[in-house]
Every structure is written in C-alpha cells, then in structure tokens.
Amino acid sequence: MKESKETPSTPLPIHDVDEIFDRTSHYGRYQLFMLLVIQYLMMNAAGNYVFISFASLKPICGDSSIRTSDACELMSECPANATEVLFASLYDGDIVCPHSHLPQHLQTIQAVGSGFGAILAGHIADYYGRKWVTYSGAVQMTLFGFMGAFALSWHMLAFAMLGMGFSYGVLIDASMTLACETAGKKYRIVQTLAFQWSLALQVASLCAYLTGSWRGYLFTVNALSLPALALMLLWVESPRWLIQKKRYDEAVRNINRISRCNGCETMFCASDLLPIKVTEEHRTTFFWIGALVSTRKFLAYSFVMFTSALTVEMCVAVIIFDVQVLAGNPFLNVALYGILRLWVPLFIVLLEANAKWFGRRTLFISSQCLTVMCFASVIILSLFPPTQSVTVLRTCLAMLGGIINSSIFFTVYKQYVMELYPTVIRALAVGAFGVVERIGGAIAPQLVNMNRWAWAESAVAITTTVVFISLLSGWAILPETRNSSIPDVLELDQKKRLSRSCTK
C-alpha cells in the first residue's frame, strides 16, 4: 500500500479529525461492515451473559405433596415421572447441588470478572491501541465459553465464568471506543447501536430451546462466533488514537484505507495531519482514572455517568435473572425481550436524521423518565391481588422498562461517555463506567435473592430509585453534544497532575 506518492487532499489545513470525515464520508461500507461484525459478536456476548438465565431454570414438580422452593431439594424429592424439566439446568446433576443459590453467585462472579476486564481494557486501549485489545477480548471470550461448556465441577465453571466476564469487559469497552472513533460525527450514534442485543437474545433463546441443556447451549453460542474472529482482522486501528500517539504514517494509512473502502477518491498524506492538536506529552504518557474527575466539569459529568451506568445492567438483570417468575415460557420471555427491542435502532436513526430538536439530552431524559414510570407501575401493581391479568401487565411493564433502559438509554449513555471525554482518556472512561455497569450487574442477582427473604419488590424498588437519581442529575448537568466534534486532548494543567510518563 503506497502512501509516499499521495498528495494533500486540499490546501486547507485540517485542525480536527472530524474534518477528515467531512472531506471523505461520515459513513460508508467500512463502517457498515464493522457494525455487522459487531452485531455478529453480540451473539456470543449476549449468549454468555444470559447463560445463567437458562442454566438456573428450576424443574416443575407435578406432585402437590412436595412443597419446597429449593431447586436441589425439588430435584431429589420429586419422582421422575412427576418432574417436568424445561431445560437440563445446573440443578440436574452434581454441578451445583446441594448449593441451590450457587447459580446467582456464579453470575456475580461473571459480573466481577467483567468489571476487571472493562477497567483493564480502558487503560491498555488508551496506551496500546483499540484494535488488538478488542481482538484479544473476542478470542478469550470464545475460549472461556468452551471451557465452561466442558466444566467438570462448579469450581471449573466459576473460573470459566470469571474468564467469560473478564473477556466480555475487554471486548465491549475497547470495541465501542474503536467503532465510535472510526465514524463521522453525524453517525457516531449508529455505531453505538451495533451493540444492541435485539437479535442476539433471540439467537440465544433459540439455541437454549434447541439444545435443551446448559452444556450444549454454551458450546453452540461460542462455536457460532468463530467466523467473527477472522472478520475482525480486517478492521483498522483508530486513526484518531494513532494521531494522538504521533504515529502519523500509520494514521494516514488507515484513513486512506477507510476512504478507499467507502469509495472516496480523496486521499491524505502524513503532513495533512500535523496541524491537528495532540497531547504535548510523550506519546507513551499513561493517564490514570483520576483524570475522569480532574475538573469540576468532569466531576459533574462522572457523577451522572456513574449513576447511569449502575442502572444499565440492574434494570435488565433484576428481570432476566428471574425470568421464571414472569408470566409465560422462559425461553419466549428472553426471546421476546430481544424482539421488542428491534424497533429501537430504526427509531433512533430516524429521529437523528429528521428531527432537529432531537438530541442527546432529549433522549437521555425521556428514556430514564419512561423507565421510572414503568418500574414504579410494577411496584404499584404488586399491591393488587396477583390475578392472571395483573401478572401479565406487570410482566409487560417490567420488560418495557428494561427494554427502554437497556436499549435507548444504554445507547445515549454510552454516546455521552464517548463525546464528553477526550481521545487520550476515552477508552479509560468507557472502561471505568463499564466497571460501574458490572457492579450493577453483580448487585442485581443479590437483589433477586433479596426478593425471596425480604420484600418481594425489593429489587425493582431499589433499581427505580437509582434510575430516578440518574434522571435528575442528567437533567441538571448534561449538555447537548449532538453533531459536535469530540475532544481529543486534555488541557496542559490537567495532564501534569493526571499522567504518568512511561518513557525510559
């Protein structure tokens, strides 16, 4: 690939990376290819994430004389001819029994691993680059998934789920930063929509239904992801990150590769990139997490992002990890949760393209407000006798609130993280708040357990409170960032306090 003969695309200097997309294209074949590969990867990510939803399904005993809520006791006491098994779960065999609450603890272990993966990915992706950190996460997630499928004990399964969670954190947080930085400002939110689980949850439910066992399910969802590992090799490293590292030759090579893939004739050379503002420190400067609260503005933003990140997995997990208490078939409930989210990407893209009044603030505030209303209604309905109609209505409202938060709100929250924090700490920010998401994911299974020994609506009530705090703080603090250029560098006075040089 020859670059030395290329001439500057225009005599006008480039002062901002977004100007490159203005002169080529904001979105094209390359960005679409990346979006499709990410959607493919979500089958593995979502499949591993909701594994416990299926693996912890309890058998149904037709013997009315047996009255126990303990799944392990039910398996041992209920006669075989009176036992209806929806799915060969972890309770079938000696993997978890007699510890019936172990599946929820395994999910917490996965969430903890995901948090470590997210924060580590954030640091190393800002230092070593986005592409190969993303690829390593995808490879690890598949390997740990296979390990879980062949686990011989709960200890081995716990280690595999820790690895699945760790690699999930690495993959999602690094790839989201990469996807955002390789699209123009008009379509950054489209790339964030690539991380929706609408189709992935349907595939996961279908795999669970067809395989009928937790081992077969884990093997299948991870085997399906193997072709994506080859397709990821066609991605390029973020030119925006390369410019900040002063690796101009690599940056211009990747910019021109994206431009050619999108059918644009405009080409650039390294000298075109020199006017772009870069960090004044050495290119091996390492920023730490304190940069996220380095100024009053960042402190305020980070508070909103912290409370918002907590809600993302809590809203989903308090429903998904207890799908059997919802009305209807558990496989259909998880699949329906994905089907009902199919409209979200089209809805956001249409509003983004056609409504001038529609921005990030509008999307943030309205989505959280609707989530609060849905979850509050679930709590109110719990005061009525549990008739069939009331139960179905509670199920619909709970799923609707979860759908709005985990799809519409998730998209705008992630977009804010990408657009509020500069390139030199963007992956760090995505990773740090990704850790907070996993904290919410780790808390949620314990809240589900709380439903059984405390108030039956404890999980939904606590989640609603956190969502309300996020709503109020976002309304008071967040600016509008639609169609604005995203920042690349920290100011000098901040960098002196918040960076560590790794120069030898």
Long-range contacts (C-beta under 8 A, 24 or more apart in sequence): 1-253, 1-256, 1-257, 3-249, 3-252, 3-253, 3-256, 3-269, 3-270, 6-256, 6-267, 6-268, 6-269, 7-267, 7-269, 8-268, 8-269, 8-271, 8-272, 9-266, 9-267, 9-268, 9-272, 13-272, 13-275, 14-272, 14-273, 14-275, 14-276, 15-275, 15-276, 15-277, 16-276, 16-485, 16-488, 17-239, 17-240, 17-243, 17-276, 17-485, 17-488, 18-184, 18-185, 18-485, 18-486, 20-239, 20-255, 20-268, 21-183, 21-184, 21-185, 22-184, 23-266, 24-255, 24-258, 24-259, 24-262, 24-264, 24-266, 25-184, 25-259, 25-262, 25-263, 25-264, 26-183, 26-184, 26-185, 26-186, 26-187, 27-183, 27-184, 27-186, 27-187, 27-190, 28-258, 28-261, 28-262, 28-263, 28-264, 29-261, 29-262, 29-263, 30-182, 30-257, 30-258, 30-261, 30-262, 31-182, 31-183, 31-187, 31-190, 31-191, 31-262, 33-234, 33-261, 34-179, 34-182, 34-191, 34-194, 34-235, 35-179, 35-190, 35-191, 35-193, 35-194, 36-194, 37-228, 37-231, 37-232, 37-235, 38-175, 38-179, 38-191, 38-194, 38-195, 39-194, 39-196, 39-199, 39-200, 40-225, 40-227, 40-228, 40-231, 41-138, 41-171, 41-175, 41-225, 41-228, 41-232, 42-194, 42-195, 42-196, 42-197, 42-199, 42-200, 43-199, 43-200, 43-203, 43-204, 43-221, 43-224, 43-225, 44-138, 44-141, 44-142, 44-145, 44-221, 44-222, 44-224, 44-225, 44-228, 45-141, 45-168, 45-171, 45-172, 45-197, 45-200, 46-197, 46-200, 46-201, 46-203, 46-204, 47-145, 47-200, 47-203, 47-204, 47-207, 47-217, 47-218, 47-221, 47-222, 47-224, 48-110, 48-141, 48-145, 48-164, 48-168, 48-218, 48-221, 48-222, 49-110, 49-168, 50-201, 50-204, 50-320, 50-334, 51-148, 51-161, 51-164, 51-214, 51-217, 51-218, 52-103, 52-104, 52-106, 52-107, 52-110, 52-321, 52-445, 53-320, 53-321, 53-323, 53-330, 53-334, 54-87, 54-89, 54-208, 54-214, 54-217, 54-330, 54-331, 54-334, 55-87, 55-89, 55-90, 55-103, 55-214, 55-217, 56-89, 56-90, 56-91, 56-103, 56-104, 56-321, 57-86, 57-87, 57-89, 57-324, 57-330, 58-89, 58-91, 58-324, 59-83, 59-84, 59-85, 59-86, 59-89, 59-91, 59-92, 60-84, 60-85, 60-86, 69-452, 70-100, 71-97, 71-100, 72-96, 72-97, 72-98, 72-99, 72-100, 73-98, 73-100, 86-330, 86-331, 87-208, 87-212, 87-213, 87-214, 87-330, 87-331, 88-212, 88-213, 88-214, 88-215, 89-214, 90-154, 90-157, 90-214, 95-151, 95-153, 95-154, 95-157, 96-154, 99-154, 101-449, 102-154, 104-321, 104-445, 104-446, 104-448, 104-449, 105-445, 106-154, 106-157, 106-158, 106-161, 107-161, 107-317, 107-321, 107-441, 107-445, 108-442, 108-445, 108-446, 109-158, 109-161, 109-162, 109-165, 110-161, 110-162, 110-164, 110-165, 110-168, 111-165, 111-313, 111-438, 111-439, 111-441, 111-442, 111-445, 112-162, 112-165, 112-438, 112-442, 113-161, 113-162, 113-163, 113-164, 113-165, 113-166, 113-168, 113-169, 114-165, 114-166, 114-168, 114-169, 114-434, 114-438, 114-441, 115-165, 115-169, 115-434, 115-435, 115-438, 115-439, 115-442, 116-166, 116-169, 116-435, 117-165, 117-166, 117-167, 117-168, 117-169, 117-170, 117-171, 117-173, 118-169, 118-170, 118-172, 118-173, 118-430, 118-431, 118-432, 118-434, 118-435, 118-437, 118-438, 119-169, 119-289, 119-431, 119-432, 119-434, 119-435, 120-169, 120-170, 120-431, 121-169, 121-170, 121-171, 121-173, 121-174, 121-427, 121-431, 121-434, 122-173, 122-174, 122-427, 122-428, 122-429, 122-430, 122-431, 122-432, 122-434, 123-286, 123-288, 123-427, 123-428, 123-431, 125-173, 125-174, 125-177, 125-427, 125-431, 126-241, 126-286, 126-287, 126-424, 126-425, 126-426, 126-427, 126-428, 127-284, 127-286, 127-502, 129-237, 129-238, 129-241, 129-242, 130-174, 130-175, 130-177, 130-178, 130-181, 130-237, 130-238, 130-241, 130-427, 131-178, 131-235, 131-236, 131-237, 131-238, 132-237, 133-170, 133-174, 134-170, 134-171, 134-174, 134-175, 134-178, 134-232, 134-235, 135-229, 135-232, 135-233, 136-170, 137-167, 137-168, 137-169, 137-170, 137-171, 137-172, 137-174, 137-175, 138-167, 138-171, 138-225, 138-228, 138-229, 138-232, 139-167, 139-229, 140-166, 140-167, 140-170, 141-167, 141-168, 141-171, 141-222, 141-225, 142-222, 142-225, 142-226, 142-229, 145-218, 145-219, 145-221, 145-222, 146-218, 146-219, 146-222, 146-223, 148-218, 149-215, 149-216, 149-218, 149-219, 149-222, 150-215, 165-438, 169-431, 169-434, 169-435, 169-438, 172-434, 173-427, 173-430, 173-431, 173-434, 174-427, 174-430, 174-431, 176-414, 176-418, 176-430, 177-238, 177-418, 177-426, 177-427, 177-430, 178-235, 178-237, 178-238, 180-415, 180-418, 180-426, 180-486, 181-238, 181-239, 181-240, 181-241, 181-423, 181-426, 182-236, 182-238, 182-239, 182-240, 182-258, 185-483, 185-484, 185-485, 185-486, 186-483, 188-415, 188-418, 188-419, 188-486, 189-348, 189-352, 189-411, 189-412, 189-415, 190-345, 190-349, 190-352, 192-411, 192-414, 192-415, 192-418, 193-344, 193-345, 193-348, 193-349, 193-411, 195-410, 195-414, 196-341, 196-344, 196-345, 196-407, 196-411, 197-338, 197-341, 197-406, 198-338, 198-339, 198-341, 198-342, 198-344, 198-345, 198-407, 199-338, 199-342, 200-338, 201-334, 201-335, 201-337, 201-338, 201-341, 202-335, 202-338, 202-339, 204-334, 204-338, 205-331, 205-332, 205-334, 205-335, 205-338, 206-335, 208-331, 208-334, 209-331, 240-423, 240-488, 241-423, 243-273, 243-276, 243-278, 243-488, 244-278, 244-279, 244-283, 244-423, 244-424, 244-488, 244-489, 245-283, 246-278, 246-283, 247-283, 248-273, 248-274, 276-488, 277-488, 277-489, 278-488, 278-489, 279-424, 279-489, 279-490, 279-495, 280-492, 280-495, 281-495, 281-499, 281-501, 282-501, 282-503, 284-501, 284-502, 284-503, 285-424, 285-495, 285-499, 285-500, 285-501, 285-502, 286-499, 286-500, 286-501, 286-502, 287-424, 287-425, 287-428, 287-490, 287-495, 287-498, 287-499, 287-500, 288-428, 288-498, 288-499, 288-500, 289-428, 289-432, 290-497, 290-498, 291-425, 291-428, 291-490, 291-494, 291-498, 291-499, 292-421, 292-425, 292-428, 292-429, 292-432, 294-490, 294-494, 294-497, 294-498, 295-494, 298-421, 300-477, 301-416, 301-420, 301-421, 301-477, 301-478, 303-473, 303-477, 304-416, 304-470, 304-473, 304-474, 304-477, 304-478, 305-413, 305-416, 305-417, 305-420, 305-429, 305-433, 305-436, 306-433, 306-436, 307-466, 307-469, 307-470, 307-473, 308-368, 308-409, 308-413, 308-433, 308-470, 308-474, 309-413, 309-433, 309-434, 309-436, 309-437, 309-440, 310-436, 310-437, 310-439, 310-440, 310-466, 310-470, 311-368, 311-371, 311-405, 311-409, 311-440, 311-463, 311-466, 311-467, 311-470, 312-405, 312-406, 312-409, 312-410, 312-413, 312-437, 312-440, 313-437, 313-438, 313-440, 313-441, 313-444, 314-440, 314-441, 314-443, 314-444, 314-447, 314-462, 314-463, 314-466, 315-371, 315-375, 315-401, 315-402, 315-405, 315-406, 315-463, 315-467, 316-402, 316-405, 316-406, 316-444, 317-440, 317-441, 317-444, 317-445, 317-448, 318-444, 318-447, 318-448, 318-459, 318-460, 318-463, 319-398, 319-399, 319-402, 320-402, 321-444, 321-445, 321-448, 322-448, 322-451, 322-459, 326-395, 326-398, 326-399, 327-388, 327-391, 327-392, 327-395, 328-395, 333-395, 333-399, 336-399, 337-399, 337-402, 337-403, 340-399, 340-400, 340-403, 341-403, 341-406, 341-407, 344-403, 344-407, 344-408, 344-411, 347-408, 348-408, 348-411, 352-482, 358-482, 359-480, 359-481, 359-482, 360-412, 360-415, 360-416, 360-419, 360-478, 360-480, 360-481, 360-482, 361-474, 361-478, 361-479, 361-480, 363-408, 363-409, 363-411, 363-412, 364-409, 364-412, 364-413, 364-416, 364-474, 364-478, 365-471, 365-474, 365-475, 367-404, 367-405, 367-408, 367-409, 367-412, 368-405, 368-409, 368-467, 368-468, 368-470, 368-471, 368-474, 369-471, 370-401, 370-404, 371-401, 371-402, 371-404, 371-405, 371-409, 371-467, 372-464, 372-467, 372-468, 372-471, 373-401, 374-398, 374-400, 374-401, 374-404, 375-401, 375-460, 375-463, 375-464, 375-467, 376-464, 378-457, 378-460, 379-457, 379-460, 379-461, 379-464, 382-456, 382-457, 398-460, 405-467, 415-481, 416-478, 416-481, 418-486, 419-481, 419-484, 419-486, 420-481, 421-487, 422-486, 422-487, 422-488, 422-489, 422-490, 423-486, 423-487, 423-488, 423-489, 424-488, 424-489, 424-490, 425-490, 426-486, 440-466
